[in-house]
Amino acid sequence: MADRAATPHAQPPDATTPGQGVDDHWFDLDRTIAFSDAVIAVAITLLVVTLDVPNVSNQDLGNALEDLEPTIIAFVASFRAAKRVERVLVTARDVRVTHETPTSSRVVWESPTAFTRVAVEKDEERTVGVNLMLSGREIPVAIALSPRERGEFAEALQNAIWEARRERS
């Protein structure tokens, strides 16, 4: 069976999953959703950030730009954060979490699938945290998702691990 990456919109094990050749549009929908989320985030940021043109002389322009510096830094930081991706890959052999940017990819977690556990933290009906656990180590995943998406992600991740364990035995 093909490797499966757990995503917030993953299907249960018996449903069509990406990489099996039946429904390759599944990835296109995720990319479209991610792109539209990024466009909306930038649009909201531009609506919130006010960039007024200061009425200053050329001599005072440096001081006026210094006043805008925190706003510009916040905008650049939020734009960079939108480019970061967390990828969780579940195979029969291991569970791997990578943090990716357009220029780099770094593995931040790797553990044997057979021993990896998913801990779900709930506050009443909302999923407030999802952690991967192994032998006293743990790492939070899906932090950027909403509580509803985090809950769906936790379920998809548990299903992917269960399916990978079943495939191995």
C-alpha positions in Angstrom: 0.0 0.0 0.0 1.3 3.5 -0.7 2.6 5.9 2.0 -0.1 8.2 3.3 0.3 11.8 4.7 -2.2 12.6 7.3 -4.1 15.8 6.6 -7.0 17.7 8.2 -9.2 16.4 5.4 -8.1 12.8 5.4 -10.6 10.1 4.7 -11.2 7.0 6.9 -9.1 3.9 6.0 -11.8 2.3 3.8 -12.4 5.5 1.8 -10.5 6.7 -1.2 -7.1 8.0 -0.2 -4.5 9.9 -2.2 -1.8 7.9 -3.9 -4.0 5.0 -4.8 -4.8 6.3 -8.3 -8.5 6.5 -7.9 -9.0 10.2 -6.9 -6.0 12.3 -7.6 -8.1 15.5 -7.4 -8.0 15.1 -3.6 -4.6 16.9 -3.5 -5.7 19.6 -5.9 -8.6 20.5 -3.5 -6.2 20.7 -0.6 -3.8 23.0 -2.5 -6.7 25.2 -3.6 -8.0 25.5 0.0 -4.5 26.3 1.3 -4.0 28.9 -1.5 -7.3 30.5 -0.8 -6.6 30.5 3.0 -3.3 32.3 2.3 -5.0 34.9 0.0 -7.6 35.6 2.7 -4.9 35.9 5.4 -3.0 38.5 3.3 -6.2 40.4 2.5 -7.2 40.5 6.2 -3.7 41.6 7.2 -3.9 44.4 4.7 -7.3 45.5 6.0 -6.0 45.6 9.6 -2.7 47.2 8.9 -3.0 50.9 8.2 -0.1 52.4 6.2 -0.7 56.1 6.3 1.6 58.3 4.2 3.3 60.6 6.7 3.3 64.3 6.1 7.0 65.0 6.7 9.8 66.7 5.0 12.7 64.8 3.4 14.8 65.5 6.5 12.3 63.8 8.8 11.6 60.9 6.5 14.0 58.6 8.4 12.2 59.2 11.7 8.8 58.7 10.1 10.0 55.3 8.6 11.3 54.3 12.0 7.7 54.7 13.4 6.4 52.3 10.7 9.1 49.7 11.4 7.2 47.6 13.9 4.2 47.4 11.5 6.4 46.4 8.6 8.2 43.7 10.7 4.8 42.3 11.9 3.6 42.1 8.3 6.7 40.4 7.0 6.7 37.9 10.0 3.0 37.0 9.4 3.7 36.5 5.6 6.7 34.2 6.4 4.7 32.2 8.8 2.0 31.6 6.2 4.7 29.9 4.0 5.6 27.3 6.6 4.1 23.8 6.3 4.0 21.0 8.7 3.8 17.6 7.1 3.0 14.4 8.9 3.9 11.2 7.0 2.7 7.8 8.3 4.2 4.6 6.8 4.2 1.0 7.9 7.8 1.6 9.2 7.6 5.1 10.9 5.8 8.3 11.6 7.7 11.4 10.5 7.0 15.1 11.0 8.7 17.7 8.9 8.6 21.5 8.9 8.9 22.8 5.4 9.5 26.2 3.9 10.0 27.1 0.2 13.8 26.8 0.8 14.2 24.0 3.4 12.8 20.9 4.9 13.7 19.7 8.4 12.6 16.5 10.1 11.5 17.3 13.7 10.1 13.9 14.7 10.6 10.4 13.7 9.3 7.3 15.5 8.4 3.7 14.8 4.7 3.5 13.8 4.2 0.4 16.0 5.0 2.4 19.2 3.8 5.9 18.3 0.7 7.1 20.2 -1.6 10.0 19.4 -2.7 12.1 22.5 -5.8 14.3 22.0 -6.4 17.1 24.5 -10.0 18.2 24.7 -11.7 21.2 26.4 -15.4 20.2 26.6 -16.2 19.5 22.9 -13.2 21.2 21.3 -9.9 19.6 20.4 -7.3 21.9 21.8 -4.2 19.9 21.3 -2.8 16.9 19.4 0.5 15.3 20.3 2.5 12.5 19.0 4.0 10.5 21.9 6.7 7.8 22.3 8.6 6.7 25.4 8.2 10.0 27.3 8.9 12.2 24.3 6.1 14.1 22.6 5.6 16.8 20.0 2.6 18.9 19.3 1.2 18.8 15.8 -1.6 20.7 13.9 -1.1 23.8 16.1 -2.1 26.1 13.3 -5.5 24.4 12.7 -8.8 25.4 14.2 -10.3 23.2 16.9 -12.6 21.5 14.5 -9.8 20.9 11.9 -7.5 19.7 14.7 -10.1 17.1 15.7 -10.5 15.9 12.1 -6.7 15.8 11.8 -6.4 13.7 15.1 -8.9 11.2 13.8 -7.2 11.0 10.4 -3.8 10.6 12.0 -5.1 7.8 14.3 -6.7 6.1 11.3 -3.5 6.3 9.3 -1.4 4.9 12.1 -3.9 2.1 12.6 -3.9 1.3 8.9 -0.1 1.3 8.8 0.1 -1.1 11.7 -2.4 -3.4 10.1 -0.5 -3.3 6.8 2.7 -4.3 8.6 1.2 -7.4 10.4 
